Amino acid sequence: IRMSDLNELRLEINEITKQMVELFEKRLDVSKEVANYKKEHNLPIFQPEREKEVIALYTKDARYKELTTQFIEDLMELSKQLQKEEINK
């Protein structure tokens, strides 16, 4: 790979990351709404069956199954963290 090719690849990664951050923030906004619903209905933040369903749904056809599993688990952990903060306001 030439340096110019590497720079182009890095620009592409930067653009993808920008889009991912925007989507992540949208997801967190919705997670706050979920937290408020859970608070109003006295539901637990952690729902293991739901997490298993989500992981299965998004990893069944994943090309990078282990990494995708880790990504989804980390994403859900951050959402739970935000929900805890929202509920404890």
C-alpha positions in Angstrom: 0.0 0.0 0.0 1.3 3.4 -1.0 1.1 6.3 1.4 -1.5 8.0 -0.8 -3.6 4.8 -0.6 -3.2 4.6 3.1 -4.4 8.2 3.4 -7.5 7.5 1.3 -8.2 4.5 3.5 -7.9 6.6 6.7 -10.2 9.2 5.2 -12.8 6.5 4.6 -12.4 5.2 8.1 -12.8 8.7 9.5 -16.1 9.1 7.5 -17.4 5.8 8.7 -16.5 6.6 12.3 -18.3 10.0 12.0 -21.4 8.2 10.9 -21.1 5.7 13.6 -20.8 8.4 16.3 -23.9 10.1 14.9 -25.9 6.8 15.0 -24.5 6.0 18.5 -25.8 9.3 19.8 -29.2 8.6 18.3 -29.2 5.2 19.9 -28.3 6.7 23.3 -31.2 9.2 22.9 -33.6 6.3 22.4 -31.9 4.5 25.3 -32.8 7.4 27.6 -36.4 7.1 26.5 -36.3 3.4 27.3 -34.9 4.2 30.7 -37.8 6.6 31.4 -40.3 3.9 30.3 -38.6 1.3 32.6 -38.6 3.8 35.5 -42.3 4.5 35.0 -43.2 0.8 34.8 -40.7 -0.4 37.5 -38.9 -2.6 35.0 -35.2 -3.7 35.5 -32.5 -2.1 33.4 -30.8 -5.4 32.8 -33.0 -7.9 30.8 -30.8 -10.9 30.0 -33.2 -12.5 27.6 -33.5 -9.3 25.5 -29.7 -9.0 25.4 -29.4 -12.6 24.2 -32.0 -11.9 21.5 -30.1 -8.8 20.3 -26.8 -10.5 20.2 -28.2 -13.5 18.2 -30.0 -11.2 15.8 -27.0 -9.1 14.9 -24.3 -11.8 15.0 -26.0 -14.7 13.1 -24.8 -13.5 9.7 -21.9 -11.4 10.8 -18.6 -11.9 8.9 -16.6 -11.1 12.1 -18.8 -12.9 14.6 -16.6 -12.6 17.7 -15.8 -8.9 17.1 -19.4 -8.1 16.3 -20.5 -9.9 19.5 -18.1 -7.8 21.5 -19.3 -4.6 19.8 -22.9 -5.3 20.5 -22.1 -6.3 24.1 -20.1 -3.1 24.6 -22.9 -1.0 23.0 -25.5 -2.5 25.3 -23.3 -2.0 28.4 -23.0 1.7 27.5 -26.7 1.9 27.1 -27.3 0.3 30.5 -24.9 2.8 32.0 -26.8 5.7 30.5 -30.1 4.2 31.6 -28.8 3.9 35.2 -27.8 7.5 35.2 -31.1 8.6 33.7 -33.1 6.6 36.2 -31.1 7.9 39.2 -31.5 11.5 38.3 
